[in-house]
Amino acid sequence: MNVDPQATRSMHDLDHKLARRVFDECLRQLSLDEVPLKTGGDRDRIAGRLEGLIGPSGNDPETVLSAFLRNVAPAILACDTPRFMAFVSCVPSKTSILFDLMVSAFTLHGISWLEAAGPVAAENQALRVLADAAGLPAGAGGCFVSGGSSGNLSALLVARDIGVSRRGGRIARPKVAVTADAHSSVGKALHVLGMDPLPVPTRDHRLTGAALREALAREPERDDVVAVVATAGTTNGGLIDDLAGVAAVAGERGLWFHVDAAYGGAGLLAPSVRDLFDGVEQADSVVIDPHKWLFSPFDCAALLYRDPPAAKAVHTQRASYLDAIHDDDAGVWNPSDYAHHLTRRARGLPLWFGLAVHGTDSYRDAVENTLAMARYAADRVTGTDGLTLLCEPELSVVLFRRDGWGWDDYEQWSDRVLADQVAYVLPTEWDGEPVARLCFVHPETTKQLVDEVIATIAPPLD
Ligand SMILES: *Cc1c(COP(=O)(O)O)cnc(C)c1O
């Protein structure tokens, strides 16, 4: 087939005009004082609105942009507003968003030292900030992956291979100690990796060294347990496991100690809660998502190993077409050697730029502000008749009950509050009952907003 050179060139004719249009729209979006929450759009009709847009001959870019602005961009629940409290949100700083545009414009990848020494060195600088916050040794390191799920999978692969080899390679189904409060991605990772969970019952949703020891004592196949996953900031309750206690038992039993701090890891920067993380410095691997609570755009999770060479031995892909990147000279650092990925964009750079521009103190203050708002919300709940706080928040999740309410009541509340554009909130389950859950990660959350949301669920005064 003959390719018409004119046709490929005409793709570039669009560039200047389109660039101006795209930058204008980005600037308009970034200049909003508050991003509107929106409602997710009319989900049944979205596909129909896009029908016919892609065909052999293309469209005027203006037509496609306007389809995007009218039908695609508004059909979301915006996560970058303080009113989004239903899930752990993503609230990137403007600085990091702008730099994300640069990462795209410069086509920056971060696969290997050979191809991308600069971006990798900068990413490693940002990883170092997190490793220092966790108190990991100077040799610790890793890479940025797409999310906590990917980080957990990559870390647990290393845990499995090292654990099995230390036990002479004779384990058919290795096991990993977990609690019911571990994130769903941990169960998924075990499934992918052909491992089974060893469920550790907990008394108050918190994994302790004693609970782990008891579960191991009861387990007939305890020698097959190769790792333990502790959570530093559970997704449902925002609680931090007893990391020091778990680390001690992991040390005694030769278990890989993985800390899933995907959501909570930002708290390492906050002096008011830092001591709750004691023991994290003993982790073999840690995952922290800057796209959750460290003001970075999607999709960015830091995966750190205490002993990077051990991880590298498991993850490095060997092939003749990759030989050139595997130069084992000191100083060579290939992010592709530390997770199950190969090609990756330099997704740690927006965090690096934000840290370098604003300084770590401003990250500390932003995290402290959300912690303060969660404590304020808990106080408001405690001070309101008919509402019951279910546990003191350790991080930025507040769980409470409207006395007498069932699932339907909470769901109607969620729908009503969204329809009124006050907030996006969802119920969850806690100790077998439906409860209200508010999750704060936006540093510009205000007391007025907290009051406004509590007022939507507080019983009327009689
Ligand atoms: C969100 C979360 C994950 C998953 O992270 P993704 O970035 O969504 O893949 C894992 N663990 C915990 C504790 C989380 O809160």
The ligand as an SDF file (V2000), in Angstrom:
LIG
                    3D

 15 15  0  0  0  0  0  0  0  0999 V2000
   -5.8230    2.9210   47.0360 C   0  0  0  0  0  0  0  0  0  0  0  0
   -5.0880    1.8560   47.7300 C   0  0  0  0  0  0  0  0  0  0  0  0
   -4.4380    0.8500   47.0070 C   0  0  0  0  0  0  0  0  0  0  0  0
   -4.5410    0.7600   45.5130 C   0  0  0  0  0  0  0  0  0  0  0  0
   -3.8960    1.8130   44.9180 O   0  0  0  0  0  0  0  0  0  0  0  0
   -4.1970    2.2170   43.3830 P   0  0  0  0  0  0  0  0  0  0  0  0
   -3.3310    3.3970   43.2180 O   0  0  0  0  0  0  0  0  0  0  0  0
   -5.6660    2.5140   43.3250 O   0  0  0  0  0  0  0  0  0  0  0  0
   -3.8340    1.0670   42.5410 O   0  0  0  0  0  0  0  0  0  0  0  0
   -3.7080   -0.0800   47.7050 C   0  0  0  0  0  0  0  0  0  0  0  0
   -3.6450   -0.0290   49.0410 N   0  0  0  0  0  0  0  0  0  0  0  0
   -4.2680    0.9090   49.7770 C   0  0  0  0  0  0  0  0  0  0  0  0
   -4.1380    0.8900   51.2640 C   0  0  0  0  0  0  0  0  0  0  0  0
   -5.0220    1.8840   49.1430 C   0  0  0  0  0  0  0  0  0  0  0  0
   -5.6720    2.8190   49.8720 O   0  0  0  0  0  0  0  0  0  0  0  0
  1  2  1  0
  2  3  1  0
  2 14  2  0
  3  4  1  0
  3 10  2  0
  4  5  1  0
  5  6  1  0
  6  7  2  0
  6  8  1  0
  6  9  1  0
 10 11  1  0
 11 12  2  0
 12 13  1  0
 12 14  1  0
 14 15  1  0
M  END
$$$$
